[in-house]
Amino acid sequence: MLRSQRKPILPPPPADKEYVVIILPEQCDGCELCVEFCPTDVLEIDMEAYNSRMLHPAIAVKPDECVGCQQCERICPSVSIFVTEIQLLQEESS
């Protein structure tokens, strides 16, 4: 596959908060748009796993480096990626 020359539209925000990347592997098409647009290379395509449609889903390989820019969430055509602040996640579960 050819490497894209595209760059993220917005610069990544400062890393003053922590974020979690939630990926729904059954919805993921493995299109690699999220991988290309992530400014901190948090995501990769899992070449060893398959979903029910026999496609390789994306995975978060460096979740601690997520800056919460939500580029992956915005660009995902299958709406299978969500980025949430960890603090907000803890408040909702309380």
Summary of the structure (lengths in Angstrom):
residues: 94
radius of gyration: 13.4
end to end distance: 44.6
largest distance: 45.5
contacts: 231
relative contact order: 0.29
helix: 22%
strand: 17%
